[in-house]
Amino acid sequence: MYKRGVSAGLSLFAIIGVMALLSACHTTAGAGRDISQTGKAITNSANANTP
């Protein structure tokens, strides 16, 4: 009986951990795209305002 509870608890912990890692990947990818777009905007602005 005790083993079953521990096994269920560890399974739940593993599922939550995997979900956190997967959501972090999407968040990191989105942040990378935002930073890239910001860099492009700065470059375009600098090129447009160069005398």
N, CA, C and O atoms as CSV, one atom per row, in Angstrom:
chain,resi,resn,atom,element,x,y,z
A,1,MET,N,N,0.826,-1.195,0.000
A,1,MET,CA,C,0.000,0.000,0.000
A,1,MET,C,C,0.868,1.256,0.000
A,1,MET,O,O,0.588,2.203,-0.735
A,2,TYR,N,N,1.912,1.267,0.815
A,2,TYR,CA,C,2.789,2.435,0.909
A,2,TYR,C,C,3.544,2.652,-0.401
A,2,TYR,O,O,3.726,3.789,-0.835
A,3,LYS,N,N,3.990,1.544,-1.038
A,3,LYS,CA,C,4.722,1.653,-2.304
A,3,LYS,C,C,3.863,2.289,-3.383
A,3,LYS,O,O,4.363,3.050,-4.211
A,4,ARG,N,N,2.591,1.985,-3.378
A,4,ARG,CA,C,1.679,2.520,-4.386
A,4,ARG,C,C,1.562,4.039,-4.258
A,4,ARG,O,O,1.548,4.743,-5.268
A,5,GLY,N,N,1.480,4.540,-3.058
A,5,GLY,CA,C,1.388,5.978,-2.823
A,5,GLY,C,C,2.665,6.697,-3.221
A,5,GLY,O,O,2.621,7.778,-3.808
A,6,VAL,N,N,3.794,6.100,-2.905
A,6,VAL,CA,C,5.075,6.692,-3.265
A,6,VAL,C,C,5.226,6.702,-4.782
A,6,VAL,O,O,5.686,7.687,-5.360
A,7,SER,N,N,4.842,5.614,-5.416
A,7,SER,CA,C,4.930,5.524,-6.876
A,7,SER,C,C,4.042,6.565,-7.541
A,7,SER,O,O,4.457,7.200,-8.511
A,8,ALA,N,N,2.846,6.746,-7.044
A,8,ALA,CA,C,1.935,7.744,-7.605
A,8,ALA,C,C,2.480,9.150,-7.383
A,8,ALA,O,O,2.384,10.003,-8.265
A,9,GLY,N,N,3.044,9.390,-6.221
A,9,GLY,CA,C,3.628,10.700,-5.923
A,9,GLY,C,C,4.808,11.013,-6.829
A,9,GLY,O,O,4.930,12.133,-7.326
A,10,LEU,N,N,5.676,10.036,-7.049
A,10,LEU,CA,C,6.824,10.245,-7.927
A,10,LEU,C,C,6.380,10.447,-9.371
A,10,LEU,O,O,6.962,11.260,-10.089
A,11,SER,N,N,5.367,9.722,-9.797
A,11,SER,CA,C,4.850,9.890,-11.155
A,11,SER,C,C,4.285,11.294,-11.337
A,11,SER,O,O,4.535,11.942,-12.354
A,12,LEU,N,N,3.529,11.758,-10.360
A,12,LEU,CA,C,2.960,13.101,-10.425
A,12,LEU,C,C,4.067,14.153,-10.452
A,12,LEU,O,O,3.991,15.122,-11.207
A,13,PHE,N,N,5.086,13.959,-9.631
A,13,PHE,CA,C,6.225,14.873,-9.596
A,13,PHE,C,C,6.935,14.905,-10.945
A,13,PHE,O,O,7.319,15.978,-11.411
A,14,ALA,N,N,7.116,13.756,-11.577
A,14,ALA,CA,C,7.777,13.682,-12.883
A,14,ALA,C,C,6.951,14.386,-13.955
A,14,ALA,O,O,7.504,15.097,-14.794
A,15,ILE,N,N,5.651,14.196,-13.934
A,15,ILE,CA,C,4.777,14.841,-14.921
A,15,ILE,C,C,4.825,16.353,-14.771
A,15,ILE,O,O,4.907,17.071,-15.767
A,16,ILE,N,N,4.777,16.838,-13.552
A,16,ILE,CA,C,4.844,18.278,-13.307
A,16,ILE,C,C,6.190,18.826,-13.762
A,16,ILE,O,O,6.247,19.916,-14.332
A,17,GLY,N,N,7.269,18.095,-13.523
A,17,GLY,CA,C,8.596,18.524,-13.940
A,17,GLY,C,C,8.713,18.610,-15.455
A,17,GLY,O,O,9.295,19.557,-15.984
A,18,VAL,N,N,8.164,17.629,-16.148
A,18,VAL,CA,C,8.208,17.634,-17.609
A,18,VAL,C,C,7.389,18.798,-18.153
A,18,VAL,O,O,7.809,19.458,-19.103
A,19,MET,N,N,6.240,19.054,-17.569
A,19,MET,CA,C,5.405,20.174,-18.013
A,19,MET,C,C,6.143,21.499,-17.831
A,19,MET,O,O,6.073,22.372,-18.696
A,20,ALA,N,N,6.839,21.651,-16.729
A,20,ALA,CA,C,7.583,22.882,-16.470
A,20,ALA,C,C,8.703,23.060,-17.493
A,20,ALA,O,O,8.933,24.167,-17.980
A,21,LEU,N,N,9.393,21.979,-17.815
A,21,LEU,CA,C,10.475,22.066,-18.802
A,21,LEU,C,C,9.937,22.407,-20.181
A,21,LEU,O,O,10.533,23.212,-20.896
A,22,LEU,N,N,8.829,21.813,-20.560
A,22,LEU,CA,C,8.270,22.086,-21.876
A,22,LEU,C,C,7.775,23.525,-21.983
A,22,LEU,O,O,7.946,24.165,-23.020
A,23,SER,N,N,7.171,24.030,-20.930
A,23,SER,CA,C,6.707,25.416,-20.982
A,23,SER,C,C,7.883,26.380,-20.990
A,23,SER,O,O,7.801,27.445,-21.601
A,24,ALA,N,N,8.963,26.032,-20.329
A,24,ALA,CA,C,10.155,26.882,-20.329
A,24,ALA,C,C,10.759,26.959,-21.721
A,24,ALA,O,O,11.266,28.008,-22.117
A,25,CYS,N,N,10.712,25.869,-22.465
A,25,CYS,CA,C,11.250,25.888,-23.836
A,25,CYS,C,C,10.480,26.884,-24.694
A,25,CYS,O,O,11.079,27.648,-25.451
A,26,HIS,N,N,9.172,26.878,-24.579
A,26,HIS,CA,C,8.366,27.799,-25.372
A,26,HIS,C,C,8.610,29.241,-24.934
A,26,HIS,O,O,8.662,30.144,-25.770
A,27,THR,N,N,8.757,29.456,-23.656
A,27,THR,CA,C,9.002,30.800,-23.148
A,27,THR,C,C,10.353,31.310,-23.616
A,27,THR,O,O,10.470,32.468,-24.017
A,28,THR,N,N,11.368,30.472,-23.575
A,28,THR,CA,C,12.705,30.855,-24.004
A,28,THR,C,C,12.727,31.156,-25.494
A,28,THR,O,O,13.364,32.117,-25.926
A,29,ALA,N,N,12.038,30.344,-26.278
A,29,ALA,CA,C,11.983,30.573,-27.722
A,29,ALA,C,C,11.289,31.902,-28.020
A,29,ALA,O,O,11.734,32.654,-28.887
A,30,GLY,N,N,10.231,32.184,-27.325
A,30,GLY,CA,C,9.510,33.445,-27.515
A,30,GLY,C,C,10.361,34.637,-27.122
A,30,GLY,O,O,10.350,35.661,-27.806
A,31,ALA,N,N,11.094,34.516,-26.033
A,31,ALA,CA,C,11.969,35.610,-25.605
A,31,ALA,C,C,13.081,35.828,-26.623
A,31,ALA,O,O,13.455,36.969,-26.895
A,32,GLY,N,N,13.606,34.763,-27.180
A,32,GLY,CA,C,14.646,34.881,-28.199
A,32,GLY,C,C,14.133,35.605,-29.434
A,32,GLY,O,O,14.839,36.433,-30.010
A,33,ARG,N,N,12.907,35.296,-29.842
A,33,ARG,CA,C,12.313,35.983,-31.000
A,33,ARG,C,C,12.112,37.463,-30.704
A,33,ARG,O,O,12.382,38.310,-31.555
A,34,ASP,N,N,11.638,37.776,-29.499
A,34,ASP,CA,C,11.422,39.181,-29.123
A,34,ASP,C,C,12.734,39.955,-29.128
A,34,ASP,O,O,12.788,41.081,-29.624
A,35,ILE,N,N,13.781,39.367,-28.586
A,35,ILE,CA,C,15.082,40.030,-28.535
A,35,ILE,C,C,15.617,40.227,-29.953
A,35,ILE,O,O,16.188,41.271,-30.268
A,36,SER,N,N,15.431,39.228,-30.796
A,36,SER,CA,C,15.884,39.327,-32.184
A,36,SER,C,C,15.149,40.452,-32.915
A,36,SER,O,O,15.767,41.228,-33.645
A,37,GLN,N,N,13.848,40.540,-32.722
A,37,GLN,CA,C,13.069,41.594,-33.377
A,37,GLN,C,C,13.476,42.973,-32.867
A,37,GLN,O,O,13.506,43.935,-33.635
A,38,THR,N,N,13.787,43.073,-31.589
A,38,THR,CA,C,14.240,44.348,-31.028
A,38,THR,C,C,15.579,44.748,-31.651
A,38,THR,O,O,15.778,45.913,-31.997
A,39,GLY,N,N,16.483,43.802,-31.793
A,39,GLY,CA,C,17.770,44.075,-32.422
A,39,GLY,C,C,17.614,44.533,-33.861
A,39,GLY,O,O,18.305,45.449,-34.306
A,40,LYS,N,N,16.708,43.896,-34.586
A,40,LYS,CA,C,16.458,44.293,-35.978
A,40,LYS,C,C,15.879,45.711,-36.045
A,40,LYS,O,O,16.245,46.492,-36.923
A,41,ALA,N,N,14.982,46.036,-35.123
A,41,ALA,CA,C,14.388,47.374,-35.101
A,41,ALA,C,C,15.451,48.435,-34.814
A,41,ALA,O,O,15.438,49.508,-35.417
A,42,ILE,N,N,16.366,48.138,-33.899
A,42,ILE,CA,C,17.442,49.083,-33.579
A,42,ILE,C,C,18.357,49.264,-34.788
A,42,ILE,O,O,18.749,50.385,-35.114
A,43,THR,N,N,18.693,48.158,-35.449
A,43,THR,CA,C,19.543,48.237,-36.637
A,43,THR,C,C,18.875,49.041,-37.742
A,43,THR,O,O,19.517,49.883,-38.370
A,44,ASN,N,N,17.604,48.793,-37.984
A,44,ASN,CA,C,16.883,49.527,-39.013
A,44,ASN,C,C,16.817,51.020,-38.695
A,44,ASN,O,O,16.970,51.858,-39.584
A,45,SER,N,N,16.590,51.345,-37.427
A,45,SER,CA,C,16.523,52.733,-37.003
A,45,SER,C,C,17.880,53.411,-37.168
A,45,SER,O,O,17.959,54.561,-37.600
A,46,ALA,N,N,18.939,52.694,-36.823
A,46,ALA,CA,C,20.278,53.267,-36.969
A,46,ALA,C,C,20.617,53.488,-38.432
A,46,ALA,O,O,21.204,54.512,-38.785
A,47,ASN,N,N,20.256,52.546,-39.284
A,47,ASN,CA,C,20.517,52.696,-40.718
A,47,ASN,C,C,19.710,53.849,-41.312
A,47,ASN,O,O,20.212,54.578,-42.167
A,48,ALA,N,N,18.491,54.017,-40.876
A,48,ALA,CA,C,17.630,55.073,-41.401
A,48,ALA,C,C,18.085,56.455,-40.959
A,48,ALA,O,O,17.860,57.438,-41.666
A,49,ASN,N,N,18.715,56.538,-39.811
A,49,ASN,CA,C,19.113,57.835,-39.264
A,49,ASN,C,C,20.602,58.137,-39.435
A,49,ASN,O,O,21.107,59.087,-38.836
A,50,THR,N,N,21.300,57.361,-40.230
A,50,THR,CA,C,22.708,57.608,-40.493
A,50,THR,C,C,22.820,58.722,-41.546
A,50,THR,O,O,22.202,58.643,-42.607
A,51,PRO,N,N,23.604,59.743,-41.246
A,51,PRO,CA,C,23.709,60.853,-42.211
A,51,PRO,C,C,24.467,60.475,-43.466
A,51,PRO,O,O,24.632,61.304,-44.361
